[in-house]
């Protein structure tokens, strides 16, 4: 991408699709030459701090241009799930386990969907 050399605080930061980045309470992971940004996907309206989408992921090679990688962890429509739509899911973080080759995500969770 051909990016400007700077951005200004308060301006919307757009992803590669031209959509504002939606990853709050974020954690970052550098892996295989890319930086990954994982954060709470918030929705407009009266949802407050309740999760209605899940954890959104983005990746970048330069920390300015961010590619939308989609929802890394979606909330469930099953009311019996601990991560049911309407729970409080905050501050997601991801690490890479070199021994197993797997990625591990953890976050603050308050079950109780709406």
Secondary structure as a PSIPRED ss2 file (coil, helix, strand):
# PSIPRED VFORMAT (PSIPRED V4.0)

   1 X C   1.000  0.000  0.000
   2 X C   1.000  0.000  0.000
   3 X C   1.000  0.000  0.000
   4 X C   1.000  0.000  0.000
   5 X C   1.000  0.000  0.000
   6 X C   1.000  0.000  0.000
   7 X C   1.000  0.000  0.000
   8 X C   1.000  0.000  0.000
   9 X C   1.000  0.000  0.000
  10 X C   1.000  0.000  0.000
  11 X C   1.000  0.000  0.000
  12 X C   1.000  0.000  0.000
  13 X C   1.000  0.000  0.000
  14 X E   0.000  0.000  1.000
  15 X C   1.000  0.000  0.000
  16 X C   1.000  0.000  0.000
  17 X C   1.000  0.000  0.000
  18 X C   1.000  0.000  0.000
  19 X C   1.000  0.000  0.000
  20 X E   0.000  0.000  1.000
  21 X C   1.000  0.000  0.000
  22 X C   1.000  0.000  0.000
  23 X C   1.000  0.000  0.000
  24 X E   0.000  0.000  1.000
  25 X E   0.000  0.000  1.000
  26 X E   0.000  0.000  1.000
  27 X E   0.000  0.000  1.000
  28 X E   0.000  0.000  1.000
  29 X E   0.000  0.000  1.000
  30 X E   0.000  0.000  1.000
  31 X E   0.000  0.000  1.000
  32 X C   1.000  0.000  0.000
  33 X C   1.000  0.000  0.000
  34 X E   0.000  0.000  1.000
  35 X E   0.000  0.000  1.000
  36 X E   0.000  0.000  1.000
  37 X E   0.000  0.000  1.000
  38 X E   0.000  0.000  1.000
  39 X E   0.000  0.000  1.000
  40 X E   0.000  0.000  1.000
  41 X E   0.000  0.000  1.000
  42 X C   1.000  0.000  0.000
  43 X C   1.000  0.000  0.000
  44 X C   1.000  0.000  0.000
  45 X C   1.000  0.000  0.000
  46 X C   1.000  0.000  0.000
  47 X C   1.000  0.000  0.000
  48 X C   1.000  0.000  0.000
  49 X C   1.000  0.000  0.000
  50 X C   1.000  0.000  0.000
  51 X C   1.000  0.000  0.000
  52 X C   1.000  0.000  0.000
  53 X C   1.000  0.000  0.000
  54 X E   0.000  0.000  1.000
  55 X E   0.000  0.000  1.000
  56 X E   0.000  0.000  1.000
  57 X E   0.000  0.000  1.000
  58 X E   0.000  0.000  1.000
  59 X E   0.000  0.000  1.000
  60 X E   0.000  0.000  1.000
  61 X C   1.000  0.000  0.000
  62 X C   1.000  0.000  0.000
  63 X C   1.000  0.000  0.000
  64 X C   1.000  0.000  0.000
  65 X C   1.000  0.000  0.000
  66 X C   1.000  0.000  0.000
  67 X E   0.000  0.000  1.000
  68 X E   0.000  0.000  1.000
  69 X E   0.000  0.000  1.000
  70 X E   0.000  0.000  1.000
  71 X E   0.000  0.000  1.000
  72 X E   0.000  0.000  1.000
  73 X E   0.000  0.000  1.000
  74 X E   0.000  0.000  1.000
  75 X C   1.000  0.000  0.000
  76 X E   0.000  0.000  1.000
  77 X C   1.000  0.000  0.000
  78 X C   1.000  0.000  0.000
  79 X C   1.000  0.000  0.000
  80 X C   1.000  0.000  0.000
  81 X C   1.000  0.000  0.000
  82 X C   1.000  0.000  0.000
  83 X C   1.000  0.000  0.000
  84 X E   0.000  0.000  1.000
  85 X C   1.000  0.000  0.000
  86 X C   1.000  0.000  0.000
  87 X C   1.000  0.000  0.000
  88 X E   0.000  0.000  1.000
  89 X E   0.000  0.000  1.000
  90 X E   0.000  0.000  1.000
  91 X E   0.000  0.000  1.000
  92 X E   0.000  0.000  1.000
  93 X E   0.000  0.000  1.000
  94 X E   0.000  0.000  1.000
  95 X E   0.000  0.000  1.000
  96 X E   0.000  0.000  1.000
  97 X C   1.000  0.000  0.000
  98 X C   1.000  0.000  0.000
  99 X C   1.000  0.000  0.000
 100 X C   1.000  0.000  0.000
 101 X C   1.000  0.000  0.000
 102 X C   1.000  0.000  0.000
 103 X E   0.000  0.000  1.000
 104 X E   0.000  0.000  1.000
 105 X E   0.000  0.000  1.000
 106 X E   0.000  0.000  1.000
 107 X E   0.000  0.000  1.000
 108 X E   0.000  0.000  1.000
 109 X E   0.000  0.000  1.000
 110 X E   0.000  0.000  1.000
 111 X C   1.000  0.000  0.000
 112 X C   1.000  0.000  0.000
 113 X C   1.000  0.000  0.000
 114 X C   1.000  0.000  0.000
